[in-house]
Amino acid sequence: MLYRTRGNPGEAAVLNALVRQDFPVLLPFGGGHPFDLVVAIDHEAFVRVQCKTAWPDGGCLIFNCLSTDHGRGPLSYEGLADIFGVYFPPTQDVYLVPIDAVAATEGRLRLEPTLNNQKRRIRRAEEYAIDQWSRARLLGYASKASSVP
């Protein structure tokens, strides 16, 4: 049997980065969950993390924001996960991006300034770098224990 391992390096990088930031991380048992990791904030608050691997494109890093459910087609993670944990292999950086902070199909974080100096409606990667996240900031995106599937 061939196992899907394409996402393993990204998931491992996000897990490592969260642990290095002193976040308590839980690993869901089994497959089929719409999230890869869970960060425990309090005894009752959890952040469901869906891990993604990004690629460079025109001064940005881009990642897919849809799940790949082969039975129902592409689905949004809205309501299923709270945050994307994004691994960017060229720099080995990790970013935490709230599900509602990106477009429906693709996440885009700007690594370099725009050519036209646009400032509005730009998501700068540095604002989402893992070292910019505290427990308090994560708590703003947490699901209550009773609503975590």
C-alpha atoms as an extended CHARMM CRD file, in Angstrom:
* protein
*
       149  EXT
         1         1  MET       CA              0.0000000000        0.0000000000        0.0000000000  PROA      1               0.0000000000
         2         2  LEU       CA              1.3090000000        3.4420000000       -0.9260000000  PROA      2               0.0000000000
         3         3  TYR       CA              0.9620000000        6.0410000000        1.8190000000  PROA      3               0.0000000000
         4         4  ARG       CA              0.5740000000        9.7390000000        1.1380000000  PROA      4               0.0000000000
         5         5  THR       CA              3.5470000000       11.5150000000        2.6610000000  PROA      5               0.0000000000
         6         6  ARG       CA              3.7040000000       14.7480000000        0.6650000000  PROA      6               0.0000000000
         7         7  GLY       CA              2.5220000000       16.8820000000        3.5780000000  PROA      7               0.0000000000
         8         8  ASN       CA              4.6960000000       15.2500000000        6.2380000000  PROA      8               0.0000000000
         9         9  PRO       CA              7.6870000000       17.6550000000        6.0180000000  PROA      9               0.0000000000
        10        10  GLY       CA              5.3830000000       20.6670000000        6.3710000000  PROA      10              0.0000000000
        11        11  GLU       CA              3.4640000000       19.1450000000        9.2510000000  PROA      11              0.0000000000
        12        12  ALA       CA              6.7230000000       18.2270000000       11.0160000000  PROA      12              0.0000000000
        13        13  ALA       CA              8.0980000000       21.7530000000       10.5330000000  PROA      13              0.0000000000
        14        14  VAL       CA              4.9510000000       23.3620000000       11.9370000000  PROA      14              0.0000000000
        15        15  LEU       CA              4.9110000000       20.9500000000       14.8940000000  PROA      15              0.0000000000
        16        16  ASN       CA              8.5830000000       21.6840000000       15.6080000000  PROA      16              0.0000000000
        17        17  ALA       CA              8.0600000000       25.4590000000       15.3860000000  PROA      17              0.0000000000
        18        18  LEU       CA              5.0490000000       25.3640000000       17.7460000000  PROA      18              0.0000000000
        19        19  VAL       CA              6.9430000000       23.2650000000       20.3010000000  PROA      19              0.0000000000
        20        20  ARG       CA              9.9730000000       25.5820000000       20.0740000000  PROA      20              0.0000000000
        21        21  GLN       CA              7.6350000000       28.5030000000       20.8820000000  PROA      21              0.0000000000
        22        22  ASP       CA              6.5010000000       26.6020000000       24.0150000000  PROA      22              0.0000000000
        23        23  PHE       CA              2.9610000000       25.9390000000       22.7960000000  PROA      23              0.0000000000
        24        24  PRO       CA              1.4860000000       22.6710000000       24.0910000000  PROA      24              0.0000000000
        25        25  VAL       CA              0.6080000000       20.6250000000       20.9890000000  PROA      25              0.0000000000
        26        26  LEU       CA             -1.7680000000       17.6750000000       20.7610000000  PROA      26              0.0000000000
        27        27  LEU       CA             -1.6570000000       15.1710000000       17.9130000000  PROA      27              0.0000000000
        28        28  PRO       CA             -5.0570000000       13.9090000000       16.7240000000  PROA      28              0.0000000000
        29        29  PHE       CA             -5.2610000000       10.1250000000       16.5630000000  PROA      29              0.0000000000
        30        30  GLY       CA             -5.9210000000        8.5590000000       13.1680000000  PROA      30              0.0000000000
        31        31  GLY       CA             -6.5540000000       10.1720000000        9.8310000000  PROA      31              0.0000000000
        32        32  GLY       CA             -9.4980000000       11.9420000000        8.3050000000  PROA      32              0.0000000000
        33        33  HSD       CA             -9.5260000000       15.0050000000       10.5560000000  PROA      33              0.0000000000
        34        34  PRO       CA             -9.8720000000       18.4240000000        8.9230000000  PROA      34              0.0000000000
        35        35  PHE       CA             -6.8880000000       19.5790000000       11.0300000000  PROA      35              0.0000000000
        36        36  ASP       CA             -3.4080000000       18.1780000000       11.6120000000  PROA      36              0.0000000000
        37        37  LEU       CA             -2.4800000000       19.5370000000       15.0570000000  PROA      37              0.0000000000
        38        38  VAL       CA             -4.1950000000       21.0780000000       18.0580000000  PROA      38              0.0000000000
        39        39  VAL       CA             -2.6570000000       23.7440000000       20.3070000000  PROA      39              0.0000000000
        40        40  ALA       CA             -4.0390000000       23.7090000000       23.8560000000  PROA      40              0.0000000000
        41        41  ILE       CA             -4.3230000000       27.2620000000       25.1600000000  PROA      41              0.0000000000
        42        42  ASP       CA             -6.2120000000       26.6870000000       28.3970000000  PROA      42              0.0000000000
        43        43  HSD       CA             -7.9740000000       23.6840000000       29.7990000000  PROA      43              0.0000000000
        44        44  GLU       CA            -10.9800000000       24.5990000000       27.6530000000  PROA      44              0.0000000000
        45        45  ALA       CA             -9.5850000000       26.4150000000       24.6090000000  PROA      45              0.0000000000
        46        46  PHE       CA             -7.9630000000       24.7360000000       21.6320000000  PROA      46              0.0000000000
        47        47  VAL       CA             -6.6760000000       25.9790000000       18.2860000000  PROA      47              0.0000000000
        48        48  ARG       CA             -7.1030000000       23.5200000000       15.4140000000  PROA      48              0.0000000000
        49        49  VAL       CA             -4.1580000000       23.8380000000       13.0120000000  PROA      49              0.0000000000
        50        50  GLN       CA             -4.2600000000       22.7150000000        9.3920000000  PROA      50              0.0000000000
        51        51  CYS       CA             -0.6970000000       22.4260000000        8.0500000000  PROA      51              0.0000000000
        52        52  LYS       CA              0.1650000000       23.5800000000        4.5480000000  PROA      52              0.0000000000
        53        53  THR       CA              3.3580000000       23.8780000000        2.5260000000  PROA      53              0.0000000000
        54        54  ALA       CA              3.8220000000       27.1150000000        0.5740000000  PROA      54              0.0000000000
        55        55  TRP       CA              5.7190000000       27.9080000000       -2.5970000000  PROA      55              0.0000000000
        56        56  PRO       CA              7.2080000000       31.2170000000       -3.8600000000  PROA      56              0.0000000000
        57        57  ASP       CA              5.4810000000       33.3340000000       -6.5000000000  PROA      57              0.0000000000
        58        58  GLY       CA              6.2660000000       36.9410000000       -7.4420000000  PROA      58              0.0000000000
        59        59  GLY       CA              7.5190000000       38.1690000000       -4.0660000000  PROA      59              0.0000000000
        60        60  CYS       CA              4.8830000000       36.2030000000       -2.1730000000  PROA      60              0.0000000000
        61        61  LEU       CA              4.4570000000       32.8100000000       -0.6240000000  PROA      61              0.0000000000
        62        62  ILE       CA              1.3250000000       30.9740000000       -1.6970000000  PROA      62              0.0000000000
        63        63  PHE       CA             -0.4870000000       28.0160000000       -0.1950000000  PROA      63              0.0000000000
        64        64  ASN       CA             -3.6570000000       26.0800000000       -0.9730000000  PROA      64              0.0000000000
        65        65  CYS       CA             -6.6090000000       26.9260000000        1.3020000000  PROA      65              0.0000000000
        66        66  LEU       CA             -8.9010000000       24.0880000000        0.2590000000  PROA      66              0.0000000000
        67        67  SER       CA             -9.0440000000       20.5370000000        1.5170000000  PROA      67              0.0000000000
        68        68  THR       CA             -8.8140000000       17.7440000000       -0.9920000000  PROA      68              0.0000000000
        69        69  ASP       CA            -11.7410000000       15.4620000000       -0.2950000000  PROA      69              0.0000000000
        70        70  HSD       CA            -11.7770000000       13.1360000000       -3.2560000000  PROA      70              0.0000000000
        71        71  GLY       CA            -15.3870000000       12.1540000000       -2.6170000000  PROA      71              0.0000000000
        72        72  ARG       CA            -16.9070000000       15.6610000000       -2.4530000000  PROA      72              0.0000000000
        73        73  GLY       CA            -14.3740000000       17.8400000000       -4.2250000000  PROA      73              0.0000000000
        74        74  PRO       CA            -12.4780000000       20.8310000000       -2.8140000000  PROA      74              0.0000000000
        75        75  LEU       CA            -13.8640000000       22.1300000000        0.4920000000  PROA      75              0.0000000000
        76        76  SER       CA            -13.1660000000       25.1610000000        2.6600000000  PROA      76              0.0000000000
        77        77  TYR       CA            -11.6050000000       24.7160000000        6.1010000000  PROA      77              0.0000000000
        78        78  GLU       CA            -13.9390000000       27.3610000000        7.5450000000  PROA      78              0.0000000000
        79        79  GLY       CA            -15.5000000000       25.9480000000       10.7090000000  PROA      79              0.0000000000
        80        80  LEU       CA            -13.2530000000       22.8680000000       10.5230000000  PROA      80              0.0000000000
        81        81  ALA       CA             -9.8840000000       24.3900000000       11.4670000000  PROA      81              0.0000000000
        82        82  ASP       CA             -8.9580000000       27.6910000000       13.1040000000  PROA      82              0.0000000000
        83        83  ILE       CA             -5.5100000000       28.4740000000       11.7260000000  PROA      83              0.0000000000
        84        84  PHE       CA             -3.2280000000       27.3990000000        8.9190000000  PROA      84              0.0000000000
        85        85  GLY       CA              0.2820000000       26.4360000000        9.9740000000  PROA      85              0.0000000000
        86        86  VAL       CA              2.2720000000       27.2940000000        6.8500000000  PROA      86              0.0000000000
        87        87  TYR       CA              5.7510000000       25.9460000000        6.1480000000  PROA      87              0.0000000000
        88        88  PHE       CA              7.8530000000       27.7410000000        3.5120000000  PROA      88              0.0000000000
        89        89  PRO       CA             10.6740000000       25.3670000000        2.4330000000  PROA      89              0.0000000000
        90        90  PRO       CA             12.9580000000       27.9210000000        0.6790000000  PROA      90              0.0000000000
        91        91  THR       CA             13.5820000000       29.7220000000        3.9920000000  PROA      91              0.0000000000
        92        92  GLN       CA             12.3260000000       26.9950000000        6.3700000000  PROA      92              0.0000000000
        93        93  ASP       CA             10.0890000000       29.6220000000        8.0190000000  PROA      93              0.0000000000
        94        94  VAL       CA              6.7300000000       28.8420000000        9.6180000000  PROA      94              0.0000000000
        95        95  TYR       CA              3.7250000000       31.1680000000        9.6710000000  PROA      95              0.0000000000
        96        96  LEU       CA              0.3820000000       30.9900000000       11.4820000000  PROA      96              0.0000000000
        97        97  VAL       CA             -2.4500000000       32.3470000000        9.3690000000  PROA      97              0.0000000000
        98        98  PRO       CA             -6.0780000000       32.4920000000       10.5820000000  PROA      98              0.0000000000
        99        99  ILE       CA             -8.4880000000       30.6860000000        8.2770000000  PROA      99              0.0000000000
       100       100  ASP       CA            -10.5670000000       33.8440000000        7.8290000000  PROA      100             0.0000000000
       101       101  ALA       CA             -7.5200000000       35.9880000000        6.9420000000  PROA      101             0.0000000000
       102       102  VAL       CA             -7.0320000000       34.4750000000        3.4810000000  PROA      102             0.0000000000
       103       103  ALA       CA             -9.0270000000       34.0980000000        0.2790000000  PROA      103             0.0000000000
       104       104  ALA       CA            -11.3090000000       31.1350000000       -0.1910000000  PROA      104             0.0000000000
       105       105  THR       CA             -8.9860000000       29.1530000000       -2.4480000000  PROA      105             0.0000000000
       106       106  GLU       CA             -5.4470000000       30.4340000000       -1.9490000000  PROA      106             0.0000000000
       107       107  GLY       CA             -3.4060000000       32.0040000000        0.8290000000  PROA      107             0.0000000000
       108       108  ARG       CA             -0.9100000000       34.6710000000       -0.1290000000  PROA      108             0.0000000000
       109       109  LEU       CA              1.5980000000       36.3760000000        2.1560000000  PROA      109             0.0000000000
       110       110  ARG       CA              3.8670000000       39.0890000000        0.8090000000  PROA      110             0.0000000000
       111       111  LEU       CA              7.5900000000       38.5380000000        1.3530000000  PROA      111             0.0000000000
       112       112  GLU       CA              8.8190000000       41.5480000000       -0.6420000000  PROA      112             0.0000000000
       113       113  PRO       CA              7.3730000000       45.0470000000       -1.1580000000  PROA      113             0.0000000000
       114       114  THR       CA              4.9560000000       45.4580000000       -4.0510000000  PROA      114             0.0000000000
       115       115  LEU       CA              6.2910000000       46.9850000000       -7.2570000000  PROA      115             0.0000000000
       116       116  ASN       CA              3.6980000000       49.8000000000       -7.0800000000  PROA      116             0.0000000000
       117       117  ASN       CA              4.2250000000       50.4280000000       -3.3160000000  PROA      117             0.0000000000
       118       118  GLN       CA              0.6830000000       49.3370000000       -2.5040000000  PROA      118             0.0000000000
       119       119  LYS       CA              0.1530000000       49.1660000000        1.2780000000  PROA      119             0.0000000000
       120       120  ARG       CA             -3.5700000000       48.4590000000        1.7350000000  PROA      120             0.0000000000
       121       121  ARG       CA             -5.0080000000       44.9510000000        1.6000000000  PROA      121             0.0000000000
       122       122  ILE       CA             -1.5220000000       43.4260000000        1.7590000000  PROA      122             0.0000000000
       123       123  ARG       CA             -0.8180000000       40.5580000000        4.1500000000  PROA      123             0.0000000000
       124       124  ARG       CA              2.8610000000       40.8810000000        5.0190000000  PROA      124             0.0000000000
       125       125  ALA       CA              4.4320000000       37.5300000000        5.8890000000  PROA      125             0.0000000000
       126       126  GLU       CA              6.3820000000       38.9730000000        8.8170000000  PROA      126             0.0000000000
       127       127  GLU       CA              3.1010000000       39.7580000000       10.6350000000  PROA      127             0.0000000000
       128       128  TYR       CA              2.2100000000       36.0490000000       10.6010000000  PROA      128             0.0000000000
       129       129  ALA       CA              5.6590000000       34.6480000000       11.4720000000  PROA      129             0.0000000000
       130       130  ILE       CA              5.4100000000       32.1190000000       14.2810000000  PROA      130             0.0000000000
       131       131  ASP       CA              7.5170000000       34.2450000000       16.6360000000  PROA      131             0.0000000000
       132       132  GLN       CA              4.8430000000       36.9870000000       16.4180000000  PROA      132             0.0000000000
       133       133  TRP       CA              2.2740000000       34.7240000000       18.0940000000  PROA      133             0.0000000000
       134       134  SER       CA              1.5990000000       34.5920000000       21.8280000000  PROA      134             0.0000000000
       135       135  ARG       CA             -0.8910000000       32.4770000000       23.7620000000  PROA      135             0.0000000000
       136       136  ALA       CA             -3.1270000000       35.5480000000       24.0370000000  PROA      136             0.0000000000
       137       137  ARG       CA             -3.1220000000       36.1070000000       20.2690000000  PROA      137             0.0000000000
       138       138  LEU       CA             -3.8530000000       32.4190000000       19.6080000000  PROA      138             0.0000000000
       139       139  LEU       CA             -6.6680000000       32.5030000000       22.1650000000  PROA      139             0.0000000000
       140       140  GLY       CA             -8.5130000000       34.9370000000       19.8850000000  PROA      140             0.0000000000
       141       141  TYR       CA             -8.8340000000       32.1260000000       17.3280000000  PROA      141             0.0000000000
       142       142  ALA       CA             -9.4820000000       29.2590000000       19.7410000000  PROA      142             0.0000000000
       143       143  SER       CA            -12.4140000000       26.8760000000       19.6790000000  PROA      143             0.0000000000
       144       144  LYS       CA            -14.0520000000       25.9390000000       22.9350000000  PROA      144             0.0000000000
       145       145  ALA       CA            -13.5650000000       22.3340000000       24.0590000000  PROA      145             0.0000000000
       146       146  SER       CA            -17.2340000000       21.5290000000       23.5800000000  PROA      146             0.0000000000
       147       147  SER       CA            -17.0770000000       22.5090000000       19.8870000000  PROA      147             0.0000000000
       148       148  VAL       CA            -13.8600000000       20.7240000000       18.9180000000  PROA      148             0.0000000000
       149       149  PRO       CA            -14.7840000000       17.6270000000       16.9070000000  PROA      149             0.0000000000
